[in-house]
């Protein structure tokens, strides 16, 4: 029987049961998309990563319970953590991933893992009909950032207190909705809602910080920032804007390892 090593990893945290959980499946060779989608639905986490060896590095794909996505930060961080932890890649080696978003890399920075991702600069746009009602809060600014909406709200208190109408939010034409405000203990706070792809609220979203980091870097006049995603699990993402790239730093913890026996 074919079996696949599979790991449950909490990313963007240094403690279990915090941050954002991802499943990581170590493949000997690429598998069919339909099979990977079934596995992701079975895992029932916001993202499941499938990594396989390739020339010069690895291929990497990410699936929510409903669909494949083009970019995922926390599952990439979880994948790098597993590859080093299991001795599949040397501890000091830079990891290179071929993905739908191009070449992504991961390297160790002390106790943290640093991801090199493409920036997703946001452009102001008119608020879509029904957005304020779906969120239950009036936007200060609404911007388009790749396939997401970036919405600045009045305060950290408003961001933390949101209880959006998920059914109404799923009708907004976007992969997900990032809400954000200036932070008190961190440079900014955020939350991320993506019911249209089967993720009502993502606990800590690396790809959202590819838009948040350039946005707040321009507003605050500095390239290095600390962001806190204020979901119930919560997590810190250290960000640095370097030209058209964003460096994301965080830690990860393995909470379960096993074999997928199908």
VEXSETOR-108042 format. One line per 10 residues: number of its first residue (from 0); their letters; for each residue x, y, z of N, C-alpha, C. Coordinates in Angstrom, 3 decimals, always signed. Layout:
<sites>
NUM = A = X:Y:Z:X:Y:Z:X:Y:Z ~ ... .
</sites>
This chain:
<sites>
0 = XXXXXXXXXX = +0.858:-1.205:+0.000:+0.000:+0.000:+0.000:+0.885:+1.243:+0.000 ~ +0.549:+2.182:-0.869:+1.267:+3.446:-0.912:+0.921:+4.268:+0.320 ~ +1.930:+4.779:+1.018:+1.657:+5.671:+2.144:+2.475:+6.942:+1.982 ~ +1.936:+8.029:+2.495:+2.537:+9.346:+2.334:+2.752:+9.966:+3.703 ~ +3.991:+10.326:+4.067:+4.204:+11.022:+5.335:+3.403:+12.326:+5.367 ~ +2.723:+12.547:+6.470:+1.862:+13.727:+6.601:+2.044:+14.328:+7.989 ~ +2.099:+15.646:+8.049:+2.378:+16.358:+9.300:+1.338:+17.450:+9.508 ~ +0.987:+17.666:+10.759:+0.124:+18.784:+11.159:+1.033:+19.775:+11.889 ~ +1.161:+20.970:+11.331:+2.118:+21.953:+11.848:+1.400:+23.263:+12.145 ~ +1.681:+23.838:+13.304:+1.192:+25.177:+13.627:+2.259:+26.189:+13.228 .
10 = XXXXXXXXXX = +1.899:+27.110:+12.336:+2.849:+28.066:+11.763:+2.594:+29.477:+12.266 ~ +3.647:+30.289:+12.210:+3.643:+31.652:+12.745:+3.335:+31.653:+14.240 ~ +3.976:+30.690:+14.922:+3.870:+30.595:+16.375:+5.037:+29.763:+16.876 ~ +5.415:+29.957:+18.127:+6.433:+29.098:+18.739:+5.820:+28.210:+19.815 ~ +4.487:+28.147:+19.845:+3.790:+27.308:+20.820:+2.675:+26.542:+20.108 ~ +2.419:+25.290:+20.514:+1.349:+24.536:+19.870:-0.015:+25.133:+20.124 ~ -0.938:+24.873:+19.196:-2.339:+25.287:+19.278:-2.522:+26.794:+19.144 ~ -1.539:+27.455:+18.592:-1.614:+28.876:+18.269:-1.269:+29.030:+16.787 ~ -1.233:+30.251:+16.306:-0.878:+30.483:+14.921:-1.870:+29.829:+13.972 ~ -1.378:+29.370:+12.829:-2.245:+28.794:+11.800:-1.798:+27.374:+11.491 .
20 = XXXXXXXXXX = -2.724:+26.449:+11.541:-2.417:+25.039:+11.307:-2.424:+24.729:+9.815 ~ -1.446:+23.948:+9.378:-1.379:+23.461:+8.000:-1.020:+21.988:+8.033 ~ -1.509:+21.261:+7.044:-1.041:+19.900:+6.822:+0.041:+19.946:+5.753 ~ +1.068:+19.127:+5.924:+2.163:+19.041:+4.957:+2.300:+17.585:+4.539 ~ +2.131:+17.308:+3.247:+2.258:+15.955:+2.708:+3.539:+15.864:+1.891 ~ +4.416:+14.924:+2.257:+5.683:+14.727:+1.565:+5.498:+13.688:+0.463 ~ +5.540:+14.128:-0.782:+5.318:+13.246:-1.921:+6.640:+12.795:-2.515 ~ +6.688:+11.549:-2.958:+7.867:+11.065:-3.682:+7.885:+11.601:-5.105 ~ +6.697:+11.897:-5.632:+6.540:+12.434:-6.991:+5.200:+13.156:-7.030 ~ +5.002:+14.060:-7.986:+3.720:+14.772:-8.067:+2.541:+13.814:-8.178 .
30 = XXXXXXXXXX = +1.418:+14.203:-7.582:+0.187:+13.412:-7.621:-0.901:+14.186:-8.364 ~ -1.961:+13.519:-8.818:-3.039:+14.203:-9.546:-3.718:+15.277:-8.692 ~ -4.142:+16.336:-9.365:-4.796:+17.442:-8.669:-6.039:+16.970:-7.915 ~ -6.846:+16.122:-8.524:-8.082:+15.662:-7.887:-7.785:+14.932:-6.577 ~ -6.723:+14.126:-6.560:-6.340:+13.418:-5.332:-5.920:+14.409:-4.254 ~ -5.096:+15.395:-4.627:-4.660:+16.384:-3.641:-5.846:+17.160:-3.078 ~ -6.814:+17.486:-3.926:-7.994:+18.203:-3.442:-8.799:+17.358:-2.457 ~ -8.905:+16.054:-2.733:-9.615:+15.167:-1.806:-8.901:+15.098:-0.459 ~ -7.579:+15.010:-0.502:-6.809:+14.977:+0.747:-7.016:+16.266:+1.531 ~ -6.958:+17.414:+0.850:-7.141:+18.701:+1.529:-8.523:+18.793:+2.172 .
40 = XXXXXXXXXX = -9.541:+18.283:+1.478:-10.878:+18.278:+2.063:-10.925:+17.383:+3.300 ~ -10.215:+16.256:+3.246:-10.159:+15.344:+4.393:-9.436:+15.984:+5.576 ~ -8.359:+16.717:+5.302:-7.603:+17.370:+6.376:-8.426:+18.460:+7.068 ~ -9.288:+19.143:+6.287:-10.206:+20.156:+6.822:-9.484:+21.295:+7.542 ~ -8.266:+21.605:+7.081:-7.538:+22.766:+7.581:-7.587:+23.860:+6.521 ~ -7.217:+25.084:+6.892:-7.305:+26.163:+5.903:-6.434:+25.885:+4.689 ~ -5.280:+25.225:+4.877:-4.423:+24.866:+3.743:-3.732:+23.525:+4.004 ~ -3.592:+22.751:+2.929:-2.751:+21.560:+2.928:-1.701:+21.738:+1.844 ~ -0.440:+21.526:+2.194:+0.672:+21.688:+1.252:+1.127:+20.321:+0.759 ~ +1.452:+20.268:-0.535:+1.972:+19.042:-1.151:+3.328:+19.381:-1.764 .
50 = XXXXXXXXXX = +4.382:+18.760:-1.251:+5.737:+19.081:-1.674:+6.388:+17.821:-2.241 ~ +7.080:+18.000:-3.361:+7.741:+16.870:-4.021:+9.104:+17.323:-4.513 ~ +10.092:+16.417:-4.534:+11.420:+16.791:-5.025:+11.381:+17.157:-6.506 ~ +12.246:+18.115:-6.891:+12.377:+18.548:-8.287:+13.805:+19.016:-8.496 ~ +14.191:+19.188:-9.736:+15.551:+19.656:-10.041:+15.800:+20.994:-9.360 ~ +16.850:+21.036:-8.541:+17.211:+22.283:-7.871:+16.355:+22.650:-6.689 ~ +15.489:+21.755:-6.242:+14.655:+22.080:-5.090:+13.421:+21.218:-5.015 ~ +12.250:+21.873:-4.939:+10.987:+21.164:-4.733:+9.874:+21.849:-5.529 ~ +8.844:+21.069:-5.861:+7.582:+21.665:-6.286:+6.689:+21.776:-5.062 ~ +5.831:+22.794:-5.046:+4.970:+23.033:-3.887:+3.619:+23.545:-4.371 .
60 = XXXXXXXXXX = +2.551:+22.884:-3.901:+1.188:+23.314:-4.219:+0.373:+23.361:-2.936 ~ -0.648:+24.226:-2.928:-1.460:+24.433:-1.734:-2.941:+24.322:-2.085 ~ -3.696:+23.661:-1.210:-5.130:+23.490:-1.414:-5.888:+23.827:-0.139 ~ -6.975:+24.587:-0.265:-7.952:+24.725:+0.810:-8.885:+23.512:+0.724 ~ -9.835:+23.370:+1.636:-10.791:+22.266:+1.493:-11.620:+22.334:+0.208 ~ -11.639:+23.517:-0.447:-12.470:+23.681:-1.642:-11.702:+23.822:-2.942 ~ -10.476:+24.370:-2.905:-9.819:+24.688:-4.174:-8.314:+24.873:-3.983 ~ -7.595:+24.877:-5.108:-6.172:+25.181:-5.107:-5.986:+26.692:-5.091 ~ -4.951:+27.172:-4.393:-4.649:+28.604:-4.363:-3.245:+28.845:-4.918 ~ -3.019:+30.085:-5.352:-1.764:+30.423:-6.027:-0.647:+30.788:-5.066 .
70 = XXXXXXXXXX = -0.981:+31.154:-3.829:+0.056:+31.587:-2.877:-0.431:+31.334:-1.463 ~ +0.435:+30.754:-0.638:+0.097:+30.515:+0.767:+1.359:+30.631:+1.606 ~ +1.336:+31.503:+2.596:+2.510:+31.724:+3.428:+2.672:+30.711:+4.543 ~ +1.602:+30.503:+5.327:+1.788:+29.672:+6.522:+2.086:+28.222:+6.163 ~ +1.491:+27.705:+5.061:+1.777:+26.327:+4.677:+3.169:+26.191:+4.057 ~ +3.700:+27.264:+3.477:+5.084:+27.241:+2.998:+6.045:+27.221:+4.176 ~ +5.762:+28.045:+5.187:+6.587:+28.040:+6.389:+6.547:+26.662:+7.049 ~ +5.347:+26.066:+7.121:+5.211:+24.731:+7.714:+5.992:+23.693:+6.911 ~ +5.971:+23.810:+5.584:+6.697:+22.875:+4.736:+8.203:+22.966:+4.962 ~ +8.730:+24.198:+5.000:+10.157:+24.384:+5.257:+10.534:+23.779:+6.614 .
80 = XXXXXXXXXX = +9.710:+24.031:+7.609:+9.948:+23.481:+8.955:+10.048:+21.956:+8.907 ~ +9.137:+21.298:+8.187:+9.130:+19.834:+8.113:+10.348:+19.315:+7.353 ~ +10.698:+19.949:+6.242:+11.842:+19.479:+5.447:+13.138:+19.524:+6.258 ~ +13.325:+20.566:+7.047:+14.512:+20.644:+7.901:+14.393:+19.688:+9.088 ~ +13.242:+19.662:+9.723:+13.041:+18.814:+10.908:+13.264:+17.339:+10.589 ~ +12.824:+16.891:+9.412:+12.920:+15.479:+9.049:+14.237:+15.132:+8.372 ~ +15.128:+16.105:+8.224:+16.430:+15.850:+7.628:+16.384:+15.648:+6.122 ~ +15.282:+16.034:+5.492:+15.169:+15.905:+4.038:+16.032:+16.957:+3.347 ~ +16.189:+18.101:+3.990:+17.082:+19.157:+3.507:+18.053:+19.511:+4.622 ~ +19.312:+19.799:+4.314:+20.278:+20.199:+5.349:+19.805:+21.444:+6.092 .
90 = XXXXXXXXXX = +20.085:+21.484:+7.382:+19.595:+22.569:+8.227:+19.989:+23.960:+7.775 ~ +21.170:+24.102:+7.205:+21.628:+25.428:+6.805:+21.318:+25.774:+5.362 ~ +20.629:+24.864:+4.649:+20.404:+25.061:+3.217:+19.221:+25.985:+2.964 ~ +19.332:+26.815:+1.918:+18.180:+27.567:+1.448:+17.274:+26.615:+0.669 ~ +15.982:+26.690:+0.918:+15.018:+25.863:+0.213:+14.424:+26.650:-0.945 ~ +14.289:+25.989:-2.101:+13.746:+26.628:-3.298:+12.507:+25.857:-3.737 ~ +11.399:+26.595:-3.843:+10.117:+25.991:-4.186:+9.612:+26.548:-5.521 ~ +9.286:+25.651:-6.438:+8.625:+26.040:-7.683:+7.121:+25.987:-7.449 ~ +6.451:+27.137:-7.645:+5.031:+27.256:-7.310:+4.281:+28.005:-8.407 ~ +2.971:+28.115:-8.249:+2.153:+28.897:-9.175:+2.458:+30.388:-9.072 .
100 = XXXXXXXXXX = +3.142:+30.811:-8.028:+3.550:+32.212:-7.874:+5.035:+32.399:-8.158 ~ +5.618:+31.465:-8.910:+7.027:+31.567:-9.252:+7.912:+30.923:-8.212 ~ +9.182:+31.281:-8.234:+10.148:+30.708:-7.299:+10.037:+31.391:-5.944 ~ +9.833:+30.599:-4.913:+9.809:+31.076:-3.533:+10.954:+30.407:-2.784 ~ +11.544:+31.122:-1.821:+12.631:+30.538:-1.054:+12.354:+30.652:+0.438 ~ +13.001:+29.768:+1.185:+12.940:+29.796:+2.647:+14.336:+29.581:+3.175 ~ +14.679:+30.318:+4.240:+15.993:+30.164:+4.868:+15.839:+30.372:+6.375 ~ +16.792:+29.861:+7.110:+16.765:+30.048:+8.561:+17.339:+31.408:+8.924 ~ +16.702:+32.073:+9.884:+17.194:+33.317:+10.460:+17.142:+33.159:+11.968 ~ +18.209:+32.560:+12.541:+18.200:+32.244:+13.961:+17.151:+31.192:+14.245 .
110 = XXXXXXXXXX = +16.259:+31.475:+15.190:+15.203:+30.528:+15.524:+14.023:+30.633:+14.575 ~ +14.003:+31.649:+13.725:+12.877:+31.886:+12.826:+13.156:+31.343:+11.431 ~ +12.099:+31.247:+10.657:+12.177:+30.908:+9.238:+11.798:+32.153:+8.447 ~ +12.580:+32.465:+7.424:+12.309:+33.638:+6.590:+11.877:+33.185:+5.206 ~ +10.720:+33.646:+4.768:+10.196:+33.355:+3.438:+10.389:+34.577:+2.546 ~ +10.780:+34.347:+1.307:+10.933:+35.413:+0.306:+9.785:+35.276:-0.685 ~ +8.812:+36.216:-0.611:+7.579:+36.154:-1.380:+7.426:+37.385:-2.262 ~ +6.603:+37.299:-3.304:+6.327:+38.488:-4.115:+5.426:+39.472:-3.369 ~ +5.729:+40.755:-3.485:+4.844:+41.780:-2.925:+3.548:+41.823:-3.721 ~ +2.477:+42.198:-3.041:+1.170:+42.362:-3.695:+0.671:+43.775:-3.419 .
120 = XXXXXXXXXX = +1.225:+44.775:-4.123:+0.819:+46.161:-3.860:-0.680:+46.338:-4.090 ~ -1.295:+47.148:-3.240:-2.741:+47.359:-3.308:-3.058:+48.674:-4.010 ~ -4.124:+48.653:-4.799:-4.585:+49.854:-5.503:-5.992:+50.190:-5.038 ~ -6.207:+51.473:-4.750:-7.506:+51.906:-4.237:-8.606:+51.643:-5.256 ~ -9.762:+51.248:-4.754:-10.910:+51.020:-5.623:-12.188:+51.388:-4.876 ~ -13.277:+51.478:-5.625:-14.559:+51.766:-4.997:-15.005:+50.554:-4.187 ~ -15.586:+50.778:-3.017:-16.064:+49.641:-2.215:-17.144:+48.862:-2.959 ~ -17.028:+47.544:-3.015:-18.087:+46.746:-3.644:-19.407:+46.896:-2.893 ~ -20.489:+46.789:-3.611:-21.810:+46.864:-2.985:-21.944:+45.771:-1.932 ~ -22.430:+46.162:-0.773:-22.688:+45.201:+0.289:-21.516:+44.903:+1.195 .
130 = XXXXXXXXXX = -20.331:+45.492:+0.915:-19.147:+45.160:+1.716:-19.295:+45.617:+3.155 ~ -19.682:+46.880:+3.363:-19.798:+47.400:+4.729:-20.815:+46.598:+5.537 ~ -21.932:+46.263:+4.905:-22.965:+45.490:+5.617:-22.459:+44.097:+5.955 ~ -21.729:+43.470:+5.008:-21.204:+42.130:+5.260:-20.198:+42.131:+6.402 ~ -19.356:+43.165:+6.452:-18.360:+43.253:+7.525:-18.973:+43.701:+8.837 ~ -20.013:+44.511:+8.771:-20.574:+45.109:+9.977:-19.757:+46.292:+10.454 ~ -19.034:+46.929:+9.533:-18.196:+48.094:+9.865:-17.979:+48.916:+8.604 ~ -17.827:+50.225:+8.779:-17.629:+51.129:+7.643:-16.148:+51.202:+7.291 ~ -15.770:+50.910:+6.046:-14.357:+50.999:+5.650:-13.859:+52.440:+5.590 ~ -12.608:+52.642:+6.002:-11.929:+53.914:+5.746:-11.387:+53.957:+4.330 .
140 = XXXXXXXXXX = -10.789:+52.851:+3.891:-10.253:+52.714:+2.540:-10.476:+51.283:+2.078 ~ -10.703:+51.134:+0.777:-10.828:+49.810:+0.170:-9.872:+49.753:-1.008 ~ -9.064:+48.694:-1.058:-8.074:+48.541:-2.111:-8.117:+47.119:-2.652 ~ -7.701:+46.961:-3.897:-7.554:+45.648:-4.504:-6.099:+45.227:-4.404 ~ -5.871:+44.012:-3.910:-4.516:+43.479:-3.769:-4.502:+42.080:-4.352 ~ -4.022:+41.955:-5.597:-4.104:+40.677:-6.327:-5.555:+40.227:-6.325 ~ -5.839:+39.019:-5.810:-7.223:+38.535:-5.834:-7.957:+38.762:-4.519 ~ -7.395:+39.579:-3.633:-8.031:+39.910:-2.360:-8.457:+41.378:-2.327 ~ -9.314:+41.704:-1.360:-9.601:+43.098:-1.019:-8.869:+43.426:+0.277 ~ -8.289:+44.617:+0.334:-7.638:+45.125:+1.538:-8.482:+46.278:+2.059 .
150 = XXXXXXXXXX = -8.974:+46.161:+3.270:-9.911:+47.128:+3.827:-9.329:+47.694:+5.120 ~ -9.047:+48.996:+5.122:-8.613:+49.637:+6.366:-9.840:+50.074:+7.147 ~ -9.850:+49.721:+8.426:-10.950:+50.096:+9.315:-10.498:+51.164:+10.300 ~ -11.425:+51.667:+11.084:-11.172:+52.857:+11.899:-10.153:+52.629:+13.001 ~ -10.115:+51.430:+13.574:-9.246:+51.213:+14.733:-8.991:+49.733:+14.947 ~ -8.001:+49.448:+15.766:-7.715:+48.062:+16.163:-8.916:+47.449:+16.863 ~ -9.587:+48.241:+17.681:-10.764:+47.732:+18.399:-11.832:+47.251:+17.426 ~ -12.052:+47.988:+16.348:-13.048:+47.587:+15.353:-12.626:+46.288:+14.673 ~ -11.345:+46.182:+14.306:-10.838:+44.956:+13.666:-11.050:+43.755:+14.584 ~ -10.660:+43.887:+15.834:-10.770:+42.764:+16.774:-12.221:+42.369:+17.039 .
160 = XXXXXXXXXX = -13.124:+43.332:+16.992:-14.518:+43.074:+17.348:-15.412:+42.631:+16.209 ~ -14.883:+42.526:+14.989:-15.712:+42.166:+13.833:-16.347:+40.789:+13.986 ~ -17.632:+40.720:+13.639:-18.333:+39.444:+13.506:-19.052:+39.515:+12.160 ~ -18.331:+39.243:+11.064:-18.917:+39.453:+9.736:-20.002:+38.441:+9.401 ~ -20.846:+38.830:+8.469:-21.861:+37.942:+7.909:-21.163:+37.115:+6.823 ~ -20.850:+35.862:+7.126:-20.047:+35.047:+6.220:-20.775:+34.782:+4.894 ~ -22.073:+34.566:+4.950:-22.827:+34.319:+3.714:-22.793:+35.546:+2.811 ~ -22.929:+36.723:+3.390:-22.877:+37.958:+2.599:-21.463:+38.214:+2.091 ~ -20.482:+37.888:+2.920:-19.086:+38.103:+2.530:-18.705:+37.191:+1.355 ~ -19.283:+36.006:+1.303:-18.987:+35.071:+0.222:-19.492:+35.566:-1.128 .
170 = XXXXXXXXXX = -20.371:+36.567:-1.128:-20.888:+37.131:-2.378:-20.003:+38.248:-2.918 ~ -19.039:+38.718:-2.116:-18.108:+39.748:-2.569:-17.136:+39.114:-3.568 ~ -16.879:+39.781:-4.673:-16.016:+39.214:-5.719:-14.545:+39.400:-5.346 ~ -14.040:+38.453:-4.575:-12.633:+38.435:-4.150:-12.352:+37.079:-3.541 ~ -11.075:+36.647:-3.611:-10.705:+35.411:-2.922:-10.974:+35.557:-1.436 ~ -10.574:+36.698:-0.872:-10.753:+36.943:+0.544:-10.742:+38.431:+0.833 ~ -11.083:+38.765:+2.061:-11.122:+40.158:+2.512:-10.173:+40.307:+3.693 ~ -9.151:+41.140:+3.502:-8.193:+41.467:+4.562:-8.684:+42.740:+5.232 ~ -8.878:+42.725:+6.541:-9.205:+43.947:+7.273:-8.017:+44.315:+8.137 ~ -7.761:+45.604:+8.298:-6.552:+46.029:+8.999:-6.734:+47.402:+9.627 .
180 = XXXXXXXXXX = -5.871:+47.710:+10.590:-5.832:+49.025:+11.239:-4.476:+49.172:+11.915 ~ -4.137:+50.406:+12.276:-2.924:+50.630:+13.071:-3.026:+49.864:+14.367 ~ -1.883:+49.327:+14.808:-1.876:+48.550:+16.029:-1.362:+49.335:+17.218 ~ -1.639:+48.840:+18.420:-1.137:+49.461:+19.643:+0.217:+48.862:+20.032 ~ +0.330:+47.539:+20.049:+1.589:+46.874:+20.404:+2.399:+46.483:+19.171 ~ +1.748:+46.433:+18.011:+2.410:+46.107:+16.755:+2.137:+47.229:+15.756 ~ +2.885:+47.240:+14.656:+2.683:+48.301:+13.678:+1.269:+48.287:+13.108 ~ +0.744:+47.094:+12.904:-0.626:+46.990:+12.400:-1.230:+45.677:+12.871 ~ -2.540:+45.622:+12.851:-3.268:+44.384:+13.128:-4.110:+44.053:+11.907 ~ -4.511:+42.804:+11.800:-5.317:+42.395:+10.653:-6.145:+41.172:+11.006 .
190 = XXXXXXXXXX = -7.113:+40.886:+10.127:-7.819:+39.602:+10.106:-8.099:+39.281:+8.637 ~ -8.394:+38.009:+8.348:-8.585:+37.598:+6.959:-9.765:+36.646:+6.869 ~ -10.720:+36.984:+6.011:-11.932:+36.197:+5.833:-12.016:+35.743:+4.376 ~ -12.204:+34.438:+4.156:-12.250:+33.905:+2.789:-13.273:+32.781:+2.672 ~ -14.550:+33.042:+2.977:-15.547:+31.969:+2.917:-15.742:+31.410:+1.518 ~ -15.438:+32.197:+0.486:-15.650:+31.723:-0.884:-14.738:+30.544:-1.230 ~ -13.576:+30.415:-0.558:-12.684:+29.273:-0.792:-12.716:+28.283:+0.380 ~ -13.750:+28.386:+1.216:-13.926:+27.416:+2.282:-13.191:+27.739:+3.567 ~ -12.759:+29.000:+3.736:-12.029:+29.399:+4.939:-12.736:+30.616:+5.553 ~ -13.701:+30.404:+6.448:-14.427:+31.546:+7.018:-13.511:+32.597:+7.635 .
200 = XXXXXXXXXX = -12.573:+32.163:+8.486:-11.519:+33.064:+8.968:-10.218:+32.297:+9.054 ~ -9.202:+32.800:+8.355:-7.880:+32.181:+8.402:-7.139:+32.743:+9.615 ~ -6.557:+31.879:+10.457:-5.944:+32.381:+11.682:-4.757:+33.322:+11.478 ~ -3.799:+32.954:+10.609:-2.635:+33.817:+10.316:-2.282:+33.592:+8.849 ~ -2.289:+34.654:+8.055:-2.250:+34.521:+6.599:-1.010:+35.188:+6.026 ~ -0.025:+34.368:+5.637:+1.204:+34.923:+5.077:+0.966:+35.706:+3.805 ~ +0.145:+35.168:+2.884:-0.075:+35.847:+1.609:-0.735:+37.214:+1.809 ~ -1.598:+37.357:+2.822:-2.204:+38.658:+3.092:-1.145:+39.693:+3.477 ~ -0.085:+39.241:+4.135:+0.977:+40.169:+4.535:+1.827:+40.622:+3.348 ~ +1.702:+39.935:+2.214:+2.364:+40.417:+0.994:+1.703:+41.692:+0.488 .
210 = XXXXXXXXXX = +0.461:+41.928:+0.903:-0.228:+43.188:+0.619:-0.151:+44.144:+1.805 ~ -0.300:+43.602:+3.012:-0.281:+44.449:+4.208:+1.066:+45.141:+4.406 ~ +2.161:+44.420:+4.179:+3.489:+44.999:+4.425:+3.761:+46.213:+3.530 ~ +3.569:+46.130:+2.192:+3.782:+47.331:+1.376:+2.829:+48.469:+1.736 ~ +1.597:+48.119:+2.080:+0.614:+49.147:+2.427:+1.052:+49.933:+3.663 ~ +1.398:+49.224:+4.733:+1.772:+49.917:+5.962:+3.185:+50.483:+5.900 ~ +4.064:+49.888:+5.105:+5.400:+50.469:+4.928:+5.293:+51.863:+4.332 ~ +4.417:+52.027:+3.341:+4.220:+53.345:+2.734:+3.563:+54.310:+3.710 ~ +2.626:+53.823:+4.505:+1.917:+54.696:+5.454:+2.808:+55.116:+6.615 ~ +3.654:+54.192:+7.089:+4.447:+54.447:+8.290:+5.873:+54.879:+7.983 .
220 = XXXXXXXXXX = +6.286:+54.790:+6.717:+7.613:+55.250:+6.328:+8.743:+54.379:+6.820 ~ +8.527:+53.065:+6.883:+9.604:+52.155:+7.280:+9.409:+50.816:+6.600 ~ +10.529:+50.110:+6.358:+10.476:+48.865:+5.593:+10.260:+47.641:+6.473 ~ +10.691:+47.708:+7.738:+10.527:+46.572:+8.647:+9.340:+46.822:+9.565 ~ +8.437:+45.842:+9.617:+7.212:+46.014:+10.385:+6.858:+44.731:+11.115 ~ +6.094:+44.896:+12.181:+5.546:+43.753:+12.895:+4.035:+43.778:+12.780 ~ +3.468:+42.683:+12.282:+2.019:+42.587:+12.155:+1.468:+41.511:+13.070 ~ +0.285:+41.778:+13.635:-0.388:+40.784:+14.462:-1.736:+40.472:+13.835 ~ -1.973:+39.196:+13.511:-3.266:+38.805:+12.981:-4.144:+38.393:+14.148 ~ -5.193:+39.163:+14.365:-5.961:+39.099:+15.605:-7.137:+38.132:+15.510 .
230 = XXXXXXXXXX = -6.881:+36.941:+14.994:-7.881:+35.873:+15.011:-7.919:+35.270:+16.414 ~ -8.880:+34.383:+16.693:-8.885:+33.746:+18.016:-7.592:+33.008:+18.346 ~ -6.919:+32.388:+17.361:-5.640:+31.719:+17.613:-4.499:+32.724:+17.649 ~ -4.524:+33.707:+16.781:-3.550:+34.792:+16.762:-2.162:+34.382:+16.321 ~ -1.430:+35.333:+15.781:-0.062:+35.067:+15.380:+0.643:+36.322:+14.916 ~ +1.968:+36.338:+15.105:+2.805:+37.480:+14.736:+3.543:+37.157:+13.444 ~ +3.556:+38.108:+12.515:+4.314:+37.982:+11.273:+5.248:+39.187:+11.179 ~ +6.547:+38.911:+11.232:+7.529:+39.970:+11.025:+7.731:+40.139:+9.523 ~ +7.660:+41.368:+9.046:+7.682:+41.648:+7.604:+8.804:+42.627:+7.275 ~ +9.360:+42.480:+6.077:+10.319:+43.459:+5.560:+10.091:+43.600:+4.059 .
240 = XXXXXXXXXX = +9.884:+44.833:+3.622:+9.674:+45.108:+2.203:+11.026:+45.386:+1.560 ~ +11.349:+44.604:+0.530:+12.617:+44.741:-0.194:+12.284:+44.830:-1.684 ~ +12.133:+46.044:-2.178:+11.763:+46.230:-3.579:+10.407:+45.620:-3.864 ~ +10.371:+44.704:-4.815:+9.115:+44.058:-5.199:+8.907:+42.734:-4.470 ~ +9.659:+42.512:-3.397:+9.542:+41.293:-2.596:+9.191:+41.655:-1.157 ~ +8.628:+40.695:-0.454:+8.339:+40.843:+0.971:+8.955:+39.644:+1.693 ~ +9.744:+39.910:+2.717:+10.279:+38.852:+3.566:+9.352:+38.677:+4.758 ~ +8.928:+37.452:+4.983:+8.030:+37.115:+6.089:+8.773:+36.194:+7.040 ~ +8.758:+36.504:+8.325:+9.499:+35.701:+9.304:+8.572:+35.185:+10.393 ~ +8.780:+33.918:+10.760:+7.991:+33.321:+11.825:+8.547:+31.960:+12.197 .
250 = XXXXXXXXXX = +7.930:+31.352:+13.187:+8.338:+30.039:+13.672:+7.217:+29.031:+13.430 ~ +7.504:+27.755:+13.688:+6.511:+26.697:+13.492:+6.750:+25.574:+14.485 ~ +5.685:+24.837:+14.784:+5.717:+23.743:+15.750:+4.954:+22.553:+15.163 ~ +5.565:+21.377:+15.147:+4.867:+20.165:+14.713:+4.023:+19.639:+15.866 ~ +2.734:+19.388:+15.589:+1.864:+18.847:+16.638:+1.417:+17.409:+16.342 ~ +1.614:+16.941:+15.099:+1.216:+15.572:+14.768:+2.002:+15.112:+13.548 ~ +2.447:+13.844:+13.570:+3.078:+13.250:+12.395:+2.496:+11.857:+12.196 ~ +2.329:+11.476:+10.917:+1.751:+10.173:+10.655:+1.898:+9.801:+9.179 ~ +1.155:+8.813:+8.751:+1.181:+8.324:+7.376:-0.232:+8.369:+6.783 ~ -0.331:+8.989:+5.634:-1.588:+8.983:+4.899:-1.665:+7.665:+4.138 .
260 = XX = -2.567:+6.787:+4.491:-2.544:+5.398:+4.015:-3.463:+5.188:+2.813 ~ -3.511:+6.156:+1.910:-4.323:+6.016:+0.687:-3.517:+6.554:-0.479 .
</sites>
